[in-house]
Amino acid sequence: MTNFSHLNEKEQPGMVNVGDKKVTHRKATAKAIVVIPENILEALQKDDFKTKKGSVFQTAIIAGIMAAKKTGDLIPLCHPIGMDNCEIGIEINSQNEIEIYCTAEIEAKTGIEMEALTGASVAALTIYDMCKAMSHDIVIKEIQLIEKTGGKNDFKRD
């Protein structure tokens, strides 16, 4: 028998029963990095990150929040939970990469990290979609949980 929480005693997939868990404040932050060619980044910076499709970062923020709200519909064994808050921030780091941070919060019996990861991922995919007409040489990398609090185990990436 494995220790995977989404396998039952017969090793079949199933949702984790959270019925007996205590409601706690839960918060999670996830990050995704998008790398675009330098000439495309320069062109976007010159035009305030606007393309013919619209504002790249504003569209990515909205898409990420919308996706985080739909996480329970997208991930098969993920509990469908609401969110008390979801914020997405986008910045350019010192390596000229686009960093996306998604922070989600809820008072619930189960965690919110999948919502944060989904929000960051879809925001990154939206940036790809908004920029692909200029180049397909775009890389989405390092989608990762940065921190989570509440529930049984807290986590913070060093």
NUZA-132222 format. One record per residue (C-alpha): residue in one letter; x, y, z; residue number from 1. Coordinates in steps of 0.001 Angstrom, whole numbers, padded with zeros to 6 digits. Layout:
+------+---------+---------+---------+-----+
! type !    east !   north !      up ! seq !
+------+---------+---------+---------+-----+
!    a !       X !       Y !       Z ! NUM !
...
+------+---------+---------+---------+-----+
This chain:
+------+---------+---------+---------+-----+
! type !    east !   north !      up ! seq !
+------+---------+---------+---------+-----+
!    m !  000000 !  000000 !  000000 !   1 !
!    t !  001329 !  003407 ! -000942 !   2 !
!    n !  001120 !  006592 !  001098 !   3 !
!    f ! -000527 !  008627 ! -001647 !   4 !
!    s ! -003472 !  010457 ! -000131 !   5 !
!    h ! -005618 !  010165 ! -003267 !   6 !
!    l ! -005595 !  006348 ! -003337 !   7 !
!    n ! -008102 !  004390 ! -001260 !   8 !
!    e ! -007496 !  001080 !  000523 !   9 !
!    k ! -007959 ! -000723 ! -002814 !  10 !
!    e ! -005399 !  001626 ! -004416 !  11 !
!    q ! -008106 !  003216 ! -006566 !  12 !
!    p ! -008213 !  006997 ! -007068 !  13 !
!    g ! -010494 !  008976 ! -004805 !  14 !
!    m ! -010919 !  012310 ! -003104 !  15 !
!    v ! -009467 !  012756 !  000351 !  16 !
!    n ! -012230 !  012829 !  002964 !  17 !
!    v ! -011874 !  016173 !  004740 !  18 !
!    g ! -015114 !  015820 !  006712 !  19 !
!    d ! -013383 !  015525 !  010097 !  20 !
!    k ! -010780 !  018229 !  009466 !  21 !
!    k ! -010865 !  021527 !  011292 !  22 !
!    v ! -011552 !  024768 !  009412 !  23 !
!    t ! -008409 !  026947 !  009467 !  24 !
!    h ! -007093 !  029986 !  007637 !  25 !
!    r ! -005077 !  028709 !  004686 !  26 !
!    k ! -002836 !  030727 !  002414 !  27 !
!    a ! -000566 !  029673 ! -000441 !  28 !
!    t !  001744 !  031444 ! -002854 !  29 !
!    a !  002959 !  029912 ! -006115 !  30 !
!    k !  005362 !  031205 ! -008728 !  31 !
!    a !  005818 !  030669 ! -012450 !  32 !
!    i !  008554 !  032080 ! -014659 !  33 !
!    v !  008149 !  032961 ! -018331 !  34 !
!    v !  011230 !  033540 ! -020473 !  35 !
!    i !  010757 !  035423 ! -023727 !  36 !
!    p !  013407 !  036500 ! -026223 !  37 !
!    e !  015109 !  039748 ! -025261 !  38 !
!    n !  014004 !  041601 ! -028405 !  39 !
!    i !  010362 !  040711 ! -027655 !  40 !
!    l !  010724 !  041808 ! -024036 !  41 !
!    e !  012217 !  045122 ! -025170 !  42 !
!    a !  009375 !  045661 ! -027649 !  43 !
!    l !  006800 !  044900 ! -024965 !  44 !
!    q !  008477 !  047229 ! -022467 !  45 !
!    k !  008546 !  049991 ! -025079 !  46 !
!    d !  004791 !  049578 ! -025677 !  47 !
!    d !  003896 !  049287 ! -021946 !  48 !
!    f !  003267 !  045526 ! -022385 !  49 !
!    k !  000412 !  046051 ! -024827 !  50 !
!    t ! -000120 !  044002 ! -027978 !  51 !
!    k ! -002847 !  043874 ! -030619 !  52 !
!    k ! -004624 !  041458 ! -028275 !  53 !
!    g ! -004522 !  043974 ! -025415 !  54 !
!    s ! -002536 !  044464 ! -022225 !  55 !
!    v ! -000423 !  041361 ! -021680 !  56 !
!    f ! -000017 !  041554 ! -017911 !  57 !
!    q ! -003560 !  042743 ! -017145 !  58 !
!    t ! -005007 !  039931 ! -019255 !  59 !
!    a ! -002722 !  037387 ! -017558 !  60 !
!    i ! -003785 !  038591 ! -014104 !  61 !
!    i ! -007476 !  038226 ! -014943 !  62 !
!    a ! -006930 !  034796 ! -016548 !  63 !
!    g ! -004943 !  033572 ! -013541 !  64 !
!    i ! -007625 !  034638 ! -011076 !  65 !
!    m ! -010359 !  033071 ! -013221 !  66 !
!    a ! -008399 !  029808 ! -013432 !  67 !
!    a ! -007716 !  029707 ! -009685 !  68 !
!    k ! -011475 !  029957 ! -009130 !  69 !
!    k ! -011988 !  026925 ! -011420 !  70 !
!    t ! -009267 !  024668 ! -009973 !  71 !
!    g ! -011743 !  022091 ! -008620 !  72 !
!    d ! -013142 !  021723 ! -012160 !  73 !
!    l ! -009694 !  021320 ! -013752 !  74 !
!    i ! -007859 !  018972 ! -011346 !  75 !
!    p ! -009862 !  015728 ! -011048 !  76 !
!    l ! -009420 !  014946 ! -007339 !  77 !
!    c ! -009092 !  018514 ! -006099 !  78 !
!    h ! -011879 !  019654 ! -003777 !  79 !
!    p ! -014072 !  022395 ! -005229 !  80 !
!    i ! -013534 !  025202 ! -002743 !  81 !
!    g ! -014204 !  028889 ! -002876 !  82 !
!    m ! -011577 !  031511 ! -002252 !  83 !
!    d ! -011587 !  034432 !  000122 !  84 !
!    n ! -008872 !  036180 ! -001862 !  85 !
!    c ! -006670 !  035706 ! -004912 !  86 !
!    e ! -003966 !  038129 ! -005994 !  87 !
!    i ! -001539 !  037881 ! -008894 !  88 !
!    g !  001578 !  039977 ! -009234 !  89 !
!    i !  003835 !  040100 ! -012278 !  90 !
!    e !  007337 !  041547 ! -012406 !  91 !
!    i !  010535 !  041382 ! -014430 !  92 !
!    n !  013464 !  039918 ! -012474 !  93 !
!    s !  017174 !  040722 ! -012817 !  94 !
!    q !  017582 !  038008 ! -015515 !  95 !
!    n !  014861 !  039708 ! -017625 !  96 !
!    e !  012448 !  036862 ! -016919 !  97 !
!    i !  008779 !  037434 ! -016177 !  98 !
!    e !  007930 !  036242 ! -012669 !  99 !
!    i !  004313 !  035559 ! -011798 ! 100 !
!    y !  003210 !  035199 ! -008182 ! 101 !
!    c ! -000259 !  033972 ! -007258 ! 102 !
!    t ! -001424 !  034108 ! -003638 ! 103 !
!    a ! -004738 !  032541 ! -002651 ! 104 !
!    e ! -006468 !  032472 !  000746 ! 105 !
!    i ! -009438 !  030717 !  002302 ! 106 !
!    e ! -010955 !  029627 !  005611 ! 107 !
!    a ! -011527 !  025923 !  004932 ! 108 !
!    k ! -010926 !  022289 !  005822 ! 109 !
!    t ! -008524 !  021738 !  002940 ! 110 !
!    g ! -005660 !  023619 !  001366 ! 111 !
!    i ! -005448 !  026279 ! -001290 ! 112 !
!    e ! -002073 !  025517 ! -002866 ! 113 !
!    m ! -003587 !  023941 ! -005974 ! 114 !
!    e ! -005519 !  027157 ! -006603 ! 115 !
!    a ! -002327 !  029226 ! -006275 ! 116 !
!    l ! -000439 !  026860 ! -008599 ! 117 !
!    t ! -003278 !  026905 ! -011139 ! 118 !
!    g ! -003481 !  030703 ! -011060 ! 119 !
!    a !  000259 !  031121 ! -011657 ! 120 !
!    s !  000239 !  028471 ! -014409 ! 121 !
!    v ! -002655 !  029932 ! -016375 ! 122 !
!    a ! -001279 !  033467 ! -016037 ! 123 !
!    a !  001971 !  032141 ! -017569 ! 124 !
!    l !  000073 !  030371 ! -020362 ! 125 !
!    t ! -001807 !  033599 ! -021061 ! 126 !
!    i !  001446 !  035517 ! -021444 ! 127 !
!    y !  002567 !  032845 ! -023905 ! 128 !
!    d ! -000699 !  033202 ! -025829 ! 129 !
!    m ! -000490 !  036997 ! -025900 ! 130 !
!    c !  003128 !  036945 ! -027167 ! 131 !
!    k !  003270 !  033929 ! -029508 ! 132 !
!    a !  002551 !  036047 ! -032599 ! 133 !
!    m !  005928 !  037756 ! -031996 ! 134 !
!    s !  007850 !  034552 ! -031210 ! 135 !
!    h !  007297 !  030917 ! -030299 ! 136 !
!    d !  010657 !  030884 ! -028509 ! 137 !
!    i !  008928 !  031296 ! -025140 ! 138 !
!    v !  009636 !  029051 ! -022154 ! 139 !
!    i !  007415 !  028581 ! -019111 ! 140 !
!    k !  009497 !  027193 ! -016279 ! 141 !
!    e !  009684 !  026668 ! -012548 ! 142 !
!    i !  006030 !  026508 ! -011648 ! 143 !
!    q !  006367 !  025902 ! -007943 ! 144 !
!    l !  004792 !  026339 ! -004549 ! 145 !
!    i !  006656 !  029054 ! -002659 ! 146 !
!    e !  004802 !  028942 !  000642 ! 147 !
!    k !  001689 !  027550 !  002288 ! 148 !
!    t !  000281 !  028039 !  005759 ! 149 !
!    g ! -002658 !  026529 !  007598 ! 150 !
!    g ! -003683 !  022920 !  007816 ! 151 !
!    k ! -001516 !  020037 !  008987 ! 152 !
!    n !  001832 !  021162 !  007540 ! 153 !
!    d !  003217 !  024581 !  006712 ! 154 !
!    f !  005807 !  024904 !  003940 ! 155 !
!    k !  008232 !  027603 !  002861 ! 156 !
!    r !  010714 !  027233 !  000011 ! 157 !
!    d !  014170 !  028539 !  000856 ! 158 !
+------+---------+---------+---------+-----+
